[in-house]
């Protein structure tokens, strides 16, 4: 396998998890926390898409999908590129009230951009430092693994919350 195939496989595992987590759920179910103050399925999927969107856009040197078109407006949220969900309070989580279709549409747009980026990767590029704010500085390879790991973790959390809610 080459680097494009490895990262393509890694990121290719996320879309089916996103779809499974939200399939058939209505907006009320997507916005219901498993207990007061906890993250909702809708927020978890929105957050994973926002994180991937922000990091891939930064690597591309382009605006986020969130900032272009009408995606943010359709979520009824500001198109603030810094609002990825980090530090959200329970009230902030409750503001994310999407439909399953909108979550999938947004994630699909982010994933398509990610696939395009991954398709152009070279092995040498993985060692390039992309963020010097950390010690040690973060390389492209580490950043791509970190983003995928975060997305997979949140998709698993969304599936878990779905299971909890369905037991009620």
SEVOMI-219592 format. One record per atom (N, C-alpha, C, O): x, y, z. Coordinates in pm, whole numbers, padded with zeros to 5 digits, always signed. Layout:
BEGIN
XYZ/...
This chain:
BEGIN
+00084-00120+00000/+00000+00000+00000/+00088+00124+00000/+00194+00128+00062/+00040+00224-00070/+00111+00351-00065/+00041+00445+00034/-00065+00412+00088/+00101+00560+00058/+00050+00652+00158/-00094+00697+00128/-00174+00713+00220/-00125+00716+00001/-00261+00758-00038/-00363+00649-00005/-00473+00679+00041/-00326+00525-00028/-00417+00414+00001/-00438+00396+00151/-00549+00370+00195/-00332+00411+00229/-00343+00395+00374/-00435+00503+00432/-00529+00473+00506/-00408+00629+00397/-00493+00736+00450/-00632+00733+00389/-00730+00769+00454/-00641+00691+00264/-00773+00676+00201/-00857+00571+00273/-00976+00591+00295/-00794+00461+00310/-00866+00358+00386/-00905+00409+00524/-01018+00388+00568/-00813+00476+00592/-00840+00527+00726/-00958+00624+00724/-01054+00607+00800/-00953+00725+00639/-01062+00823+00632/-01188+00765+00569/-01298+00812+00596/-01172+00663+00485/-01288+00598+00423/-01373+00520+00521/-01486+00483+00489/-01322+00494+00640/-01398+00423+00743/-01498+00514+00815/-01591+00465+00878/-01478+00645+00805/-01562+00739+00880/-01701+00756+00821/-01798+00752+00897/-01718+00776+00689/-01854+00801+00635/-01959+00696+00672/-02070+00734+00708/-01929+00566+00664/-02034+00471+00702/-02071+00480+00849/-02186+00457+00887/-01974+00514+00933/-02003+00529+01076/-02093+00650+01100/-02184+00644+01183/-02066+00758+01029/-02151+00878+01038/-02293+00843+00996/-02389+00875+01067/-02306+00778+00882/-02440+00743+00831/-02515+00651+00928/-02633+00672+00956/-02446+00550+00978/-02510+00457+01072/-02553+00525+01201/-02657+00492+01257/-02473+00621+01247/-02505+00688+01373/-02632+00771+01364/-02704+00785+01463/-02660+00826+01246/-02775+00918+01234/-02892+00860+01155/-03000+00921+01151/-02874+00745+01094/-02977+00689+01005/-03112+00675+01074/-03124+00615+01181/-03213+00732+01011/-03350+00717+01059/-03386+00799+01182/-03499+00790+01231/-03294+00879+01233/-03323+00959+01352/-03383+01094+01312/-03342+01155+01213/-03480+01138+01389/-03539+01269+01362/-03461+01375+01442/-03379+01340+01527/-03485+01503+01415/-03411+01608+01484/-03421+01602+01637/-03325+01634+01706/-03535+01561+01689/-03548+01550+01834/-03456+01442+01889/-03390+01463+01991/-03450+01329+01822/-03361+01221+01867/-03214+01263+01856/-03134+01231+01943/-03181+01334+01750/-03043+01380+01731/-03003+01482+01837/-02884+01495+01868/-03100+01553+01894/-03071+01658+01992/-03097+01614+02136/-03091+01696+02227/-03125+01486+02156/-03152+01436+02291/-03024+01382+02354/-02966+01286+02304/-02980+01443+02464/-02861+01389+02530/-02898+01264+02610/-03011+01250+02655/-02802+01173+02628/-02831+01053+02706/-02859+01085+02853/-02925+01008+02923/-02808+01199+02898/-02840+01252+03030/-02816+01403+03023/-02741+01448+02936/-02876+01480+03111/-02859+01626+03104/-02712+01667+03105/-02632+01621+03186/-02679+01756+03013/-02543+01807+03004/-02449+01727+02916/-02336+01771+02892/-02491+01612+02869/-02406+01528+02784/-02418+01569+02638/-02512+01638+02599/-02323+01526+02559/-02326+01556+02416/-02431+01470+02346/-02455+01355+02383/-02492+01530+02245/-02595+01462+02168/-02535+01396+02044/-02421+01426+02007/-02610+01310+01981/-02565+01247+01856/-02541+01355+01751/-02438+01355+01684/-02637+01446+01737/-02622+01552+01638/-02499+01636+01661/-02427+01670+01567/-02473+01670+01787/-02356+01751+01818/-02228+01673+01791/-02134+01728+01733/-02222+01547+01830/-02102+01467+01810/-02065+01455+01662/-01949+01468+01625/-02166+01432+01578/-02139+01418+01435/-02104+01555+01376/-02013+01565+01293/-02176+01660+01418/-02143+01795+01373/-01999+01829+01412/-01922+01880+01330/-01961+01800+01535/-01828+01831+01585/-01720+01756+01508/-01618+01816+01472/-01739+01630+01481/-01635+01557+01408/-01620+01613+01267/-01508+01621+01216/-01730+01653+01205/-01722+01715+01072/-01652+01851+01080/-01572+01885+00994/-01684+01927+01184/-01622+02059+01201/-01470+02046+01221/-01393+02122+01163/-01428+01951+01304/-01285+01933+01330/-01212+01894+01201/-01109+01952+01167/-01266+01797+01131/-01202+01754+01006/-01201+01868+00905/-01100+01892+00839/-01312+01939+00894/-01323+02051+00801/-01217+02157+00832/-01148+02204+00742/-01205+02194+00959/-01112+02302+00994/-00967+02262+00967/-00888+02342+00917/-00931+02140+01001/-00792+02097+00982/-00758+02078+00835/-00650+02119+00791/-00846+02018+00759/-00816+01997+00616/-00812+02131+00543/-00726+02151+00457/-00903+02222+00577/-00901+02355+00514/-00769+02426+00545/-00710+02490+00458/-00723+02414+00670/-00596+02476+00707/-00481+02417+00627/-00393+02490+00580/-00481+02286+00611/-00375+02221+00533/-00379+02264+00387/-00275+02277+00323/-00499+02285+00335/-00515+02328+00196/-00491+02478+00179/-00468+02525+00068/-00497+02552+00289/-00487+02698+00279/-00612+02759+00218/-00604+02860+00148/-00727+02696+00245/-00855+02742+00189/-00956+02763+00300/-00934+02723+00415/-01068+02827+00264/-01178+02840+00359/-01239+02703+00386/-01232+02612+00303/-01297+02691+00502/-01366+02567+00537/-01496+02554+00457/-01555+02653+00414/-01538+02431+00438/-01670+02405+00378/-01775+02481+00459/-01870+02536+00403/-01758+02485+00591/-01850+02553+00683/-01869+02700+00647/-01976+02755+00670/-01766+02762+00592/-01768+02905+00561/-01821+02933+00421/-01853+03048+00390/-01829+02834+00338/-01870+02856+00200/-02012+02805+00180/-02057+02717+00253/-02080+02859+00085/-02217+02815+00060/-02308+02846+00177/-02289+02944+00249/-02408+02760+00195/-02511+02788+00296/-02517+02684+00408/-02615+02678+00481/-02414+02604+00421/-02417+02496+00522/-02440+02551+00663/-02531+02506+00732/-02359+02646+00706/-02374+02699+00842/-02513+02758+00862/-02575+02736+00966/-02561+02832+00765/-02694+02893+00776/-02802+02785+00788/-02899+02803+00861/-02785+02675+00717/-02884+02567+00725/-02881+02497+00860/-02980+02439+00902/-02767+02503+00928/-02758+02455+01066/-02813+02559+01163/-02828+02532+01282/-02842+02678+01113/-02887+02791+01193/-02780+02830+01295/-02808+02863+01410/-02656+02826+01248/-02540+02862+01331/-02453+02960+01252/-02456+02959+01129/-02377+03043+01321/-02286+03135+01251/-02178+03057+01176/-02139+02947+01217/-02130+03115+01067/-02025+03052+00987/-01887+03082+01046/-01791+03104+00971/-01875+03083+01176/-01751+03112+01247/-01654+02996+01228/-01682+02885+01274/-01540+03018+01161/-01447+02908+01138/-01384+02854+01266/-01335+02741+01267/-01384+02933+01373/-01326+02887+01499/-01420+02804+01584/-01378+02744+01683/-01547+02801+01547/-01646+02726+01625/-01651+02582+01576/-01727+02548+01485/-01569+02498+01638/-01566+02356+01601/-01623+02268+01711/-01630+02145+01698/-01664+02331+01822/-01720+02256+01932/-01630+02243+02053/-01677+02208+02161/-01501+02272+02037/-01411+02265+02152/-01454+02368+02256/-01475+02485+02223/-01468+02325+02379/-01507+02415+02487/-01656+02443+02495/-01698+02529+02572/-01736+02373+02416/-01880+02396+02420/-01938+02357+02556/-01902+02256+02616/-02029+02441+02601/-02106+02415+02722/-02229+02332+02683/-02257+02317+02564/-02301+02278+02779/-02426+02209+02746/-02524+02297+02668/-02595+02248+02581/-02527+02427+02697/-02614+02518+02620/-02568+02529+02476/-02650+02533+02384/-02436+02533+02454/-02383+02537+02318/-02417+02408+02243/-02456+02412+02126/-02403+02296+02311/-02437+02167+02250/-02583+02166+02208/-02617+02117+02100/-02670+02220+02293/-02814+02221+02265/-02850+02308+02144/-02957+02291+02086/-02763+02401+02107/-02790+02487+01991/-02772+02413+01859/-02822+02458+01756/-02702+02302+01861/-02679+02225+01738/-02799+02132+01720/-02811+02031+01789/-02887+02169+01628/-03015+02099+01609/-03035+02059+01462/-03129+02106+01399/-02949+01976+01408/-02956+01941+01266/-03052+01827+01236/-03104+01760+01325/-03073+01808+01107/-03139+01686+01060/-03029+01585+01025/-02913+01622+01006/-03067+01460+01018/-02971+01357+00978/-02920+01384+00837/-02801+01367+00808/-03009+01427+00750/-02971+01453+00611/-02868+01565+00603/-02772+01556+00525/-02886+01672+00681/-02792+01782+00678/-02656+01740+00734/-02552+01780+00680/-02655+01662+00840/-02528+01613+00894/-02452+01532+00790/-02331+01550+00772/-02522+01442+00722/-02457+01358+00621/-02410+01443+00503/-02301+01422+00451/-02492+01538+00461/-02453+01625+00350/-02326+01703+00384/-02233+01710+00303/-02324+01761+00503/-02205+01837+00544/-02084+01745+00554/-01977+01777+00501/-02099+01631+00620/-01984+01543+00633/-01937+01495+00495/-01816+01487+00471/-02029+01463+00406/-01989+01417+00272/-01906+01522+00199/-01809+01488+00131/-01942+01650+00214/-01865+01757+00150/-01725+01767+00211/-01627+01785+00139/-01717+01753+00342/-01586+01756+00410/-01504+01634+00367/-01384+01645+00340/-01568+01519+00362/-01497+01397+00325/-01446+01404+00181/-01334+01360+00153/-01526+01458+00090/-01482+01470-00049/-01357+01557-00059/-01264+01525-00134/-01355+01665+00016/-01238+01753+00017/-01118+01679+00077/-01005+01694+00031/-01143+01600+00180/-01035+01524+00244/-00978+01422+00147/-00856+01407+00136/-01065+01352+00076/-01018+01253-00022/-00932+01319-00129/-00829+01264-00170/-00974+01436-00173/-00896+01508-00274/-00757+01543-00219/-00657+01528-00289/-00753+01588-00096/-00625+01622-00034/-00537+01499-00020/-00419+01502-00054/-00593+01393+00031/-00518+01268+00053/-00465+01212-00078/-00356+01155-00082/-00543+01228-00185/-00500+01177-00315/-00369+01237-00364/-00300+01176-00446/-00335+01356-00316/-00212+01421-00359/-00096+01407-00263/+00009+01468-00285/-00113+01328-00158/-00006+01313-00059/+00114+01238-00117/+00101+01150-00202/+00230+01278-00069/+00353+01204-00100/+00414+01159+00033/+00391+01222+00136/+00489+01052+00032/+00549+01006+00158/+00633+01114+00227/+00628+01124+00350/+00707+01193+00153/+00790+01297+00213/+00707+01404+00281/+00751+01464+00380/+00589+01430+00231/+00504+01535+00289/+00464+01503+00432/+00439+01594+00511/+00457+01375+00467/+00413+01337+00601/+00506+01386+00711/+00465+01399+00826/+00631+01412+00677/+00729+01458+00775/+00735+01610+00789/+00807+01662+00874/+00662+01682+00706/+00663+01828+00711/+00590+01875+00836/+00481+01828+00867/+00651+01967+00909/+00589+02024+01029/+00478+02120+00985/+00501+02211+00905/+00358+02096+01038/+00242+02180+01003/+00193+02264+01120/+00108+02351+01102/+00245+02239+01240/+00200+02315+01357/+00312+02316+01461/+00345+02214+01521/+00369+02434+01481/+00480+02447+01575/+00434+02490+01714/+00517+02516+01802/+00303+02499+01736/+00251+02540+01867/+00263+02428+01970/+00243+02453+02089/+00294+02307+01929/+00302+02192+02018/+00446+02150+02036/+00532+02181+01954/+00471+02079+02144/+00604+02023+02169/+00589+01873+02181/+00525+01828+02276/+00642+01793+02093/+00715+01835+01974/+00621+01893+01868/+00500+01871+01874/+00676+01966+01772/+00593+02019+01665/+00520+01906+01591/+00570+01794+01582/+00404+01938+01539/+00317+01838+01475/+00350+01829+01326/+00353+01930+01255/+00373+01708+01280/+00396+01685+01137/+00262+01658+01069/+00161+01632+01134/+00264+01664+00937/+00143+01637+00860/+00091+01496+00888/-00029+01476+00905/+00180+01399+00893/+00137+01262+00919/+00068+01249+01054/-00037+01185+01065/+00125+01311+01156/+00065+01307+01290/-00069+01378+01289/-00165+01330+01349/-00078+01493+01223/-00204+01568+01218/-00313+01485+01151/-00425+01479+01201/-00282+01422+01040/-00383+01343+00969/-00430+01224+01052/-00549+01192+01053/-00338+01159+01122/-00378+01048+01209/-00462+01100+01325/-00562+01039+01362/-00422+01211+01382/-00495+01270+01495/-00638+01307+01458/-00731+01278+01533/-00656+01369+01343/-00791+01409+01299/-00877+01285+01275/-00992+01280+01318/-00822+01186+01207/-00898+01063+01182/-00934+00995+01313/-01046+00947+01329/-00840+00990+01405/-00865+00929+01535/-00979+01002+01608/-01068+00937+01664/-00976+01134+01606/-01081+01214+01670/-01217+01184+01606/-01317+01166+01676/-01220+01180+01474/-01346+01153+01404/-01399+01013+01435/-01519+00996+01459/-01312+00915+01433/-01354+00778+01463/-01404+00766+01606/-01502+00697+01634/-01336+00834+01697/-01378+00832+01837/-01517+00893+01855/-01602+00836+01923/-01539+01008+01792/-01670+01073+01806/-01781+00997+01733/-01895+00995+01779/-01748+00934+01622/-01849+00851+01554/-01887+00733+01644/-02004+00696+01650/-01790+00675+01712/-01820+00568+01807/-01903+00616+01924/-01993+00546+01970/-01873+00736+01973/-01953+00793+02081/-02097+00816+02036/-02191+00789+02111/-02114+00866+01914/-02249+00889+01862/-02325+00756+01852/-02444+00750+01885/-02259+00652+01807/-02323+00520+01800/-02360+00469+01939/-02465+00408+01957/-02274+00495+02035/-02302+00453+02172/-02422+00527+02228/-02510+00467+02289/-02425+00658+02208/-02540+00737+02256/-02668+00689+02187/-02773+00680+02250/-02660+00658+02059/-02777+00605+01988/-02826+00478+02058/-02946+00461+02079/-02735+00390+02092/-02773+00267+02160/-02836+00294+02294/-02934+00229+02331/-02783+00389+02369/-02842+00424+02499/-02984+00477+02483/-03074+00439+02559/-03003+00563+02386/-03135+00625+02366/-03237+00521+02317/-03355+00529+02352/-03193+00426+02240/-03285+00324+02188/-03326+00224+02296/-03425+00153+02279/-03252+00218+02405/-03289+00128+02515/-03396+00188+02605/-03456+00117+02686/-03420+00317+02591/-03517+00384+02677/-03657+00344+02642/-03752+00392+02705/
